[in-house]
Structure formats: C-alpha cells, structure tokens
Amino acid sequence: MLHVLVVEDSEQTREALEIILRSKGFWVKSMATAQEAIPWLTVGPLPDRVVVDYYLLSGVGTSLIEELRKMDAGNRVPVVVMTAAPPSKVDELKKSTALLGPIRFVEKPFEPEQLLEALQ
C-alpha cells in the first residue's frame, strides 16, 4: 500500500482527494498547509508520494517540496503538483520547479484518472 501525503487548503477538494485515493487502496494523510505538513515529514518515514496544491493560502507548495527534498537525498519521492493556473502559466511553473526533482503537474479541474496516472 502506497502512502500519500496530500496538502490542499480547500477542505472540499482535500476530502474529495482522500476519497478517491483511499478507494484505490492508498493510505492517505492530508493536511491544509505546508507549515502543518513539514513537521509531520520530519517525524516518520517519508511518504511514497506527495500531492500538493501549488497555490496554498499559506504560500506556495514549493516550500513543502523544498523541505521534502532536503530530507529525501536522491529525490526518490515523486511529487504531483495540482494547479488551477492558466495553461500559459503552467509552463512557467514547470520551469521554476525543474530543479526540485521529479514533479508532475495536474491542472485543475481534473478527472480522478488523471491524478491516479500522475501518481504512477
């Protein structure tokens, strides 16, 4: 069973992600902010996957990814970044995160299958 950390500030979206992922057999830990997730990452084994919203109310999701990469010496943990940015901005976001290891982007709104494919 893969362990997935979900960081999403919208409670409704976070709960929907939990339902989708758990129905597919994932173990899910979800949090609303990067500030909440970072201490959790330091106390136990790293998750197998991370799903994070790029634009969090408390800042951008890259702060979480940067902290994860400090703990994950080899960039072994794949990250899926969700964003509602317009397509023209998504290319810019991809370039700005290129040095943060393996990252896949899923544009909101998305179908559950798109997220599940990105998590493979």
mmCIF file of the C-alpha atoms, coordinates in Angstrom:
data_MODEL
# 
_entry.id   MODEL 
# 
loop_
_atom_site.group_PDB 
_atom_site.id 
_atom_site.type_symbol 
_atom_site.label_atom_id 
_atom_site.label_alt_id 
_atom_site.label_comp_id 
_atom_site.label_asym_id 
_atom_site.label_entity_id 
_atom_site.label_seq_id 
_atom_site.pdbx_PDB_ins_code 
_atom_site.Cartn_x 
_atom_site.Cartn_y 
_atom_site.Cartn_z 
_atom_site.occupancy 
_atom_site.B_iso_or_equiv 
_atom_site.pdbx_formal_charge 
_atom_site.auth_seq_id 
_atom_site.auth_comp_id 
_atom_site.auth_asym_id 
_atom_site.auth_atom_id 
_atom_site.pdbx_PDB_model_num 
ATOM 1   C CA . MET A 1 1   ? 0.000   0.000  0.000   1.00 0.00 ? 1   MET A CA 1 
ATOM 2   C CA . LEU A 1 2   ? 1.474   3.327  -1.053  1.00 0.00 ? 2   LEU A CA 1 
ATOM 3   C CA . HIS A 1 3   ? 1.440   6.176  1.459   1.00 0.00 ? 3   HIS A CA 1 
ATOM 4   C CA . VAL A 1 4   ? 0.392   9.532  0.001   1.00 0.00 ? 4   VAL A CA 1 
ATOM 5   C CA . LEU A 1 5   ? 0.660   12.930 1.657   1.00 0.00 ? 5   LEU A CA 1 
ATOM 6   C CA . VAL A 1 6   ? -1.950  15.385 0.349   1.00 0.00 ? 6   VAL A CA 1 
ATOM 7   C CA . VAL A 1 7   ? -1.530  19.103 1.037   1.00 0.00 ? 7   VAL A CA 1 
ATOM 8   C CA . GLU A 1 8   ? -4.506  21.140 -0.145  1.00 0.00 ? 8   GLU A CA 1 
ATOM 9   C CA . ASP A 1 9   ? -6.026  24.194 1.526   1.00 0.00 ? 9   ASP A CA 1 
ATOM 10  C CA . SER A 1 10  ? -9.554  23.655 0.178   1.00 0.00 ? 10  SER A CA 1 
ATOM 11  C CA . GLU A 1 11  ? -11.284 21.321 2.619   1.00 0.00 ? 11  GLU A CA 1 
ATOM 12  C CA . GLN A 1 12  ? -13.763 20.161 -0.013  1.00 0.00 ? 12  GLN A CA 1 
ATOM 13  C CA . THR A 1 13  ? -11.013 19.316 -2.505  1.00 0.00 ? 13  THR A CA 1 
ATOM 14  C CA . ARG A 1 14  ? -8.880  17.684 0.190   1.00 0.00 ? 14  ARG A CA 1 
ATOM 15  C CA . GLU A 1 15  ? -11.754 15.435 1.263   1.00 0.00 ? 15  GLU A CA 1 
ATOM 16  C CA . ALA A 1 16  ? -12.508 14.501 -2.365  1.00 0.00 ? 16  ALA A CA 1 
ATOM 17  C CA . LEU A 1 17  ? -8.858  13.575 -2.899  1.00 0.00 ? 17  LEU A CA 1 
ATOM 18  C CA . GLU A 1 18  ? -8.908  11.428 0.237   1.00 0.00 ? 18  GLU A CA 1 
ATOM 19  C CA . ILE A 1 19  ? -11.981 9.549  -1.004  1.00 0.00 ? 19  ILE A CA 1 
ATOM 20  C CA . ILE A 1 20  ? -10.515 8.997  -4.475  1.00 0.00 ? 20  ILE A CA 1 
ATOM 21  C CA . LEU A 1 21  ? -7.131  7.826  -3.229  1.00 0.00 ? 21  LEU A CA 1 
ATOM 22  C CA . ARG A 1 22  ? -8.443  5.602  -0.437  1.00 0.00 ? 22  ARG A CA 1 
ATOM 23  C CA . SER A 1 23  ? -10.892 3.955  -2.852  1.00 0.00 ? 23  SER A CA 1 
ATOM 24  C CA . LYS A 1 24  ? -7.868  2.951  -4.937  1.00 0.00 ? 24  LYS A CA 1 
ATOM 25  C CA . GLY A 1 25  ? -6.026  1.449  -1.975  1.00 0.00 ? 25  GLY A CA 1 
ATOM 26  C CA . PHE A 1 26  ? -3.728  4.310  -0.998  1.00 0.00 ? 26  PHE A CA 1 
ATOM 27  C CA . TRP A 1 27  ? -3.044  5.197  2.637   1.00 0.00 ? 27  TRP A CA 1 
ATOM 28  C CA . VAL A 1 28  ? -3.655  8.952  2.839   1.00 0.00 ? 28  VAL A CA 1 
ATOM 29  C CA . LYS A 1 29  ? -2.514  11.644 5.263   1.00 0.00 ? 29  LYS A CA 1 
ATOM 30  C CA . SER A 1 30  ? -3.937  15.030 4.380   1.00 0.00 ? 30  SER A CA 1 
ATOM 31  C CA . MET A 1 31  ? -3.167  18.494 5.642   1.00 0.00 ? 31  MET A CA 1 
ATOM 32  C CA . ALA A 1 32  ? -4.227  22.027 4.801   1.00 0.00 ? 32  ALA A CA 1 
ATOM 33  C CA . THR A 1 33  ? -0.877  23.822 4.834   1.00 0.00 ? 33  THR A CA 1 
ATOM 34  C CA . ALA A 1 34  ? 2.797   23.274 4.108   1.00 0.00 ? 34  ALA A CA 1 
ATOM 35  C CA . GLN A 1 35  ? 3.538   24.577 7.607   1.00 0.00 ? 35  GLN A CA 1 
ATOM 36  C CA . GLU A 1 36  ? 1.454   21.740 9.034   1.00 0.00 ? 36  GLU A CA 1 
ATOM 37  C CA . ALA A 1 37  ? 2.965   19.099 6.718   1.00 0.00 ? 37  ALA A CA 1 
ATOM 38  C CA . ILE A 1 38  ? 6.663   19.904 7.123   1.00 0.00 ? 38  ILE A CA 1 
ATOM 39  C CA . PRO A 1 39  ? 6.904   18.902 10.826  1.00 0.00 ? 39  PRO A CA 1 
ATOM 40  C CA . TRP A 1 40  ? 4.954   15.714 10.033  1.00 0.00 ? 40  TRP A CA 1 
ATOM 41  C CA . LEU A 1 41  ? 7.545   14.817 7.395   1.00 0.00 ? 41  LEU A CA 1 
ATOM 42  C CA . THR A 1 42  ? 10.359  15.071 9.942   1.00 0.00 ? 42  THR A CA 1 
ATOM 43  C CA . VAL A 1 43  ? 8.972   12.576 12.474  1.00 0.00 ? 43  VAL A CA 1 
ATOM 44  C CA . GLY A 1 44  ? 8.493   9.455  10.441  1.00 0.00 ? 44  GLY A CA 1 
ATOM 45  C CA . PRO A 1 45  ? 9.285   7.721  7.236   1.00 0.00 ? 45  PRO A CA 1 
ATOM 46  C CA . LEU A 1 46  ? 8.746   9.806  4.135   1.00 0.00 ? 46  LEU A CA 1 
ATOM 47  C CA . PRO A 1 47  ? 5.574   9.128  2.163   1.00 0.00 ? 47  PRO A CA 1 
ATOM 48  C CA . ASP A 1 48  ? 5.748   7.224  -1.115  1.00 0.00 ? 48  ASP A CA 1 
ATOM 49  C CA . ARG A 1 49  ? 4.087   10.089 -2.985  1.00 0.00 ? 49  ARG A CA 1 
ATOM 50  C CA . VAL A 1 50  ? 3.181   13.738 -2.298  1.00 0.00 ? 50  VAL A CA 1 
ATOM 51  C CA . VAL A 1 51  ? 0.245   15.607 -3.825  1.00 0.00 ? 51  VAL A CA 1 
ATOM 52  C CA . VAL A 1 52  ? 0.366   19.347 -3.206  1.00 0.00 ? 52  VAL A CA 1 
ATOM 53  C CA . ASP A 1 53  ? -1.572  22.351 -4.428  1.00 0.00 ? 53  ASP A CA 1 
ATOM 54  C CA . TYR A 1 54  ? 0.777   24.913 -5.949  1.00 0.00 ? 54  TYR A CA 1 
ATOM 55  C CA . TYR A 1 55  ? -1.171  27.909 -4.663  1.00 0.00 ? 55  TYR A CA 1 
ATOM 56  C CA . LEU A 1 56  ? -1.887  27.379 -0.984  1.00 0.00 ? 56  LEU A CA 1 
ATOM 57  C CA . LEU A 1 57  ? -3.485  30.113 1.119   1.00 0.00 ? 57  LEU A CA 1 
ATOM 58  C CA . SER A 1 58  ? -0.430  29.944 3.359   1.00 0.00 ? 58  SER A CA 1 
ATOM 59  C CA . GLY A 1 59  ? 2.041   30.277 0.465   1.00 0.00 ? 59  GLY A CA 1 
ATOM 60  C CA . VAL A 1 60  ? 3.176   28.195 -2.466  1.00 0.00 ? 60  VAL A CA 1 
ATOM 61  C CA . GLY A 1 61  ? 3.553   24.430 -2.446  1.00 0.00 ? 61  GLY A CA 1 
ATOM 62  C CA . THR A 1 62  ? 7.182   24.688 -3.473  1.00 0.00 ? 62  THR A CA 1 
ATOM 63  C CA . SER A 1 63  ? 8.137   25.443 0.140   1.00 0.00 ? 63  SER A CA 1 
ATOM 64  C CA . LEU A 1 64  ? 6.933   21.951 1.038   1.00 0.00 ? 64  LEU A CA 1 
ATOM 65  C CA . ILE A 1 65  ? 8.750   20.412 -1.927  1.00 0.00 ? 65  ILE A CA 1 
ATOM 66  C CA . GLU A 1 66  ? 11.984  22.190 -0.995  1.00 0.00 ? 66  GLU A CA 1 
ATOM 67  C CA . GLU A 1 67  ? 11.792  20.831 2.563   1.00 0.00 ? 67  GLU A CA 1 
ATOM 68  C CA . LEU A 1 68  ? 10.918  17.356 1.299   1.00 0.00 ? 68  LEU A CA 1 
ATOM 69  C CA . ARG A 1 69  ? 13.974  17.369 -0.971  1.00 0.00 ? 69  ARG A CA 1 
ATOM 70  C CA . LYS A 1 70  ? 16.227  18.279 1.974   1.00 0.00 ? 70  LYS A CA 1 
ATOM 71  C CA . MET A 1 71  ? 15.034  15.105 3.712   1.00 0.00 ? 71  MET A CA 1 
ATOM 72  C CA . ASP A 1 72  ? 14.906  12.987 0.577   1.00 0.00 ? 72  ASP A CA 1 
ATOM 73  C CA . ALA A 1 73  ? 18.527  12.803 -0.529  1.00 0.00 ? 73  ALA A CA 1 
ATOM 74  C CA . GLY A 1 74  ? 18.078  11.296 -4.009  1.00 0.00 ? 74  GLY A CA 1 
ATOM 75  C CA . ASN A 1 75  ? 14.710  12.789 -4.847  1.00 0.00 ? 75  ASN A CA 1 
ATOM 76  C CA . ARG A 1 76  ? 13.071  9.401  -4.542  1.00 0.00 ? 76  ARG A CA 1 
ATOM 77  C CA . VAL A 1 77  ? 9.622   10.705 -3.568  1.00 0.00 ? 77  VAL A CA 1 
ATOM 78  C CA . PRO A 1 78  ? 7.575   11.643 -6.632  1.00 0.00 ? 78  PRO A CA 1 
ATOM 79  C CA . VAL A 1 79  ? 5.551   14.829 -6.269  1.00 0.00 ? 79  VAL A CA 1 
ATOM 80  C CA . VAL A 1 80  ? 2.321   15.729 -8.044  1.00 0.00 ? 80  VAL A CA 1 
ATOM 81  C CA . VAL A 1 81  ? 1.569   19.445 -8.100  1.00 0.00 ? 81  VAL A CA 1 
ATOM 82  C CA . MET A 1 82  ? -2.040  20.489 -8.644  1.00 0.00 ? 82  MET A CA 1 
ATOM 83  C CA . THR A 1 83  ? -2.690  23.910 -10.086 1.00 0.00 ? 83  THR A CA 1 
ATOM 84  C CA . ALA A 1 84  ? -5.557  25.992 -11.380 1.00 0.00 ? 84  ALA A CA 1 
ATOM 85  C CA . ALA A 1 85  ? -3.129  28.307 -13.165 1.00 0.00 ? 85  ALA A CA 1 
ATOM 86  C CA . PRO A 1 86  ? -3.884  29.053 -16.820 1.00 0.00 ? 86  PRO A CA 1 
ATOM 87  C CA . PRO A 1 87  ? -2.019  26.796 -19.290 1.00 0.00 ? 87  PRO A CA 1 
ATOM 88  C CA . SER A 1 88  ? 0.354   29.617 -20.239 1.00 0.00 ? 88  SER A CA 1 
ATOM 89  C CA . LYS A 1 89  ? 1.412   29.894 -16.592 1.00 0.00 ? 89  LYS A CA 1 
ATOM 90  C CA . VAL A 1 90  ? 1.799   26.119 -16.095 1.00 0.00 ? 90  VAL A CA 1 
ATOM 91  C CA . ASP A 1 91  ? 4.844   26.025 -18.408 1.00 0.00 ? 91  ASP A CA 1 
ATOM 92  C CA . GLU A 1 92  ? 6.402   28.792 -16.332 1.00 0.00 ? 92  GLU A CA 1 
ATOM 93  C CA . LEU A 1 93  ? 5.664   26.866 -13.108 1.00 0.00 ? 93  LEU A CA 1 
ATOM 94  C CA . LYS A 1 94  ? 7.258   23.724 -14.556 1.00 0.00 ? 94  LYS A CA 1 
ATOM 95  C CA . LYS A 1 95  ? 10.426  25.641 -15.410 1.00 0.00 ? 95  LYS A CA 1 
ATOM 96  C CA . SER A 1 96  ? 10.577  27.240 -11.958 1.00 0.00 ? 96  SER A CA 1 
ATOM 97  C CA . THR A 1 97  ? 10.324  23.858 -10.224 1.00 0.00 ? 97  THR A CA 1 
ATOM 98  C CA . ALA A 1 98  ? 12.641  21.919 -12.547 1.00 0.00 ? 98  ALA A CA 1 
ATOM 99  C CA . LEU A 1 99  ? 15.467  21.820 -10.003 1.00 0.00 ? 99  LEU A CA 1 
ATOM 100 C CA . LEU A 1 100 ? 13.248  20.312 -7.293  1.00 0.00 ? 100 LEU A CA 1 
ATOM 101 C CA . GLY A 1 101 ? 13.379  16.740 -8.589  1.00 0.00 ? 101 GLY A CA 1 
ATOM 102 C CA . PRO A 1 102 ? 10.692  14.635 -10.218 1.00 0.00 ? 102 PRO A CA 1 
ATOM 103 C CA . ILE A 1 103 ? 7.464   16.634 -10.334 1.00 0.00 ? 103 ILE A CA 1 
ATOM 104 C CA . ARG A 1 104 ? 4.332   16.009 -12.348 1.00 0.00 ? 104 ARG A CA 1 
ATOM 105 C CA . PHE A 1 105 ? 1.673   18.637 -12.842 1.00 0.00 ? 105 PHE A CA 1 
ATOM 106 C CA . VAL A 1 106 ? -2.085  18.085 -12.894 1.00 0.00 ? 106 VAL A CA 1 
ATOM 107 C CA . GLU A 1 107 ? -4.209  21.005 -13.982 1.00 0.00 ? 107 GLU A CA 1 
ATOM 108 C CA . LYS A 1 108 ? -7.437  21.704 -12.098 1.00 0.00 ? 108 LYS A CA 1 
ATOM 109 C CA . PRO A 1 109 ? -10.118 20.737 -12.660 1.00 0.00 ? 109 PRO A CA 1 
ATOM 110 C CA . PHE A 1 110 ? -9.013  17.189 -13.401 1.00 0.00 ? 110 PHE A CA 1 
ATOM 111 C CA . GLU A 1 111 ? -10.555 13.752 -13.582 1.00 0.00 ? 111 GLU A CA 1 
ATOM 112 C CA . PRO A 1 112 ? -9.583  11.215 -10.908 1.00 0.00 ? 112 PRO A CA 1 
ATOM 113 C CA . GLU A 1 113 ? -7.868  9.105  -13.582 1.00 0.00 ? 113 GLU A CA 1 
ATOM 114 C CA . GLN A 1 114 ? -5.505  11.977 -14.379 1.00 0.00 ? 114 GLN A CA 1 
ATOM 115 C CA . LEU A 1 115 ? -4.370  12.184 -10.767 1.00 0.00 ? 115 LEU A CA 1 
ATOM 116 C CA . LEU A 1 116 ? -4.009  8.426  -10.472 1.00 0.00 ? 116 LEU A CA 1 
ATOM 117 C CA . GLU A 1 117 ? -1.931  8.330  -13.653 1.00 0.00 ? 117 GLU A CA 1 
ATOM 118 C CA . ALA A 1 118 ? 0.313   11.097 -12.317 1.00 0.00 ? 118 ALA A CA 1 
ATOM 119 C CA . LEU A 1 119 ? 0.851   9.083  -9.122  1.00 0.00 ? 119 LEU A CA 1 
ATOM 120 C CA . GLN A 1 120 ? 2.186   6.041  -11.024 1.00 0.00 ? 120 GLN A CA 1 
# 
